[in-house]
Amino acid sequence: MCWDLPDSSPKSPVLLYGCHLGGGNQLWRYHPDTQRLKHSANDNCLDWDPSTRNLFINPCTDTNTQEWLIDNVDAEMMAKWDNVAKRITGPVEDYP
């Protein structure tokens, strides 16, 4: 299952959907320096409401509800982001 974004408007919910490897609405990038998960298609960040525990997107800000700590970031894969993000169609191992 993948995080899927059916709509790019603020507060649009993040849904679980079968992975289709088409990028776009299922493509996210983690920024370790800001601890933000940014959606690739619309420049919004993953956000959440602590009272409801709902996930959604919002314009990126400095709020702590947009900070996500990911313990294991593949720096080598992140360095390939610009090549891979434009053509997600198969296993990551297939990309230089």
Wavefront OBJ file of the C-alpha trace (Angstrom):
o trace
v 0.000 0.000 0.000
v 1.131 3.545 -0.731
v 0.172 6.985 0.466
v -2.016 8.447 -2.235
v -3.205 12.001 -2.633
v -6.460 12.314 -4.582
v -6.539 16.114 -4.353
v -3.827 18.753 -3.931
v -5.863 21.343 -2.033
v -4.960 22.200 1.591
v -6.246 19.706 4.169
v -6.705 17.089 1.440
v -6.560 13.684 3.170
v -3.757 11.228 2.565
v -5.216 7.826 1.697
v -3.826 4.307 1.463
v -4.084 2.966 -2.065
v -2.463 0.194 -4.064
v 0.974 1.238 -5.298
v 0.971 1.944 -9.033
v 4.594 3.144 -9.516
v 3.339 6.007 -11.644
v 4.800 8.667 -9.349
v 2.606 11.740 -9.267
v 0.057 11.489 -6.495
v 2.018 8.716 -4.704
v 5.469 10.290 -4.835
v 6.841 11.859 -1.660
v 10.313 13.077 -0.720
v 11.768 13.242 2.753
v 13.954 16.233 3.609
v 16.185 15.195 6.539
v 17.342 18.765 7.160
v 13.789 20.015 7.861
v 12.221 16.636 8.738
v 9.458 17.351 6.224
v 7.771 14.883 3.873
v 7.035 16.891 0.771
v 4.645 15.810 -1.944
v 6.359 15.899 -5.308
v 3.418 16.967 -7.439
v 2.196 20.004 -5.539
v 4.870 21.289 -3.144
v 2.783 20.633 -0.012
v 3.935 18.835 3.123
v 2.508 15.950 5.088
v 0.696 17.327 8.115
v -1.518 15.900 10.851
v -4.077 16.910 13.411
v -3.080 15.604 16.869
v -6.678 15.681 18.112
v -8.083 13.513 15.295
v -4.816 11.835 14.222
v -5.777 12.444 10.584
v -3.077 12.812 7.931
v -3.454 15.457 5.237
v -1.396 17.907 3.206
v -0.892 21.590 3.808
v 1.470 24.262 2.539
v 4.865 23.671 4.147
v 5.399 25.740 7.297
v 7.522 25.606 10.441
v 4.865 23.844 12.512
v 5.861 20.745 14.444
v 2.876 18.836 13.023
v 4.839 18.689 9.766
v 8.004 17.262 11.323
v 8.661 13.553 10.824
v 11.664 11.704 12.166
v 12.723 8.875 9.891
v 15.496 6.838 11.463
v 16.936 5.200 8.381
v 17.300 7.416 5.311
v 19.012 5.922 2.271
v 21.397 8.762 1.406
v 22.496 7.008 -1.788
v 18.913 6.732 -3.016
v 18.166 10.332 -2.037
v 21.162 11.425 -4.135
v 19.485 9.741 -7.135
v 16.171 11.510 -6.511
v 16.308 13.861 -9.495
v 16.793 10.933 -11.887
v 14.380 8.510 -10.262
v 11.507 10.834 -9.375
v 10.884 11.704 -13.012
v 10.403 8.106 -14.114
v 9.132 5.840 -11.358
v 7.935 2.776 -13.228
v 9.680 -0.162 -11.635
v 12.061 -1.400 -8.968
v 14.469 1.186 -7.615
v 17.370 -1.142 -8.404
v 16.787 -0.446 -12.106
v 17.867 3.192 -11.791
v 21.437 4.475 -12.017
l 1 2 3 4 5 6 7 8 9 10 11 12 13 14 15 16 17 18 19 20 21 22 23 24 25 26 27 28 29 30 31 32 33 34 35 36 37 38 39 40 41 42 43 44 45 46 47 48 49 50 51 52 53 54 55 56 57 58 59 60 61 62 63 64 65 66 67 68 69 70 71 72 73 74 75 76 77 78 79 80 81 82 83 84 85 86 87 88 89 90 91 92 93 94 95 96
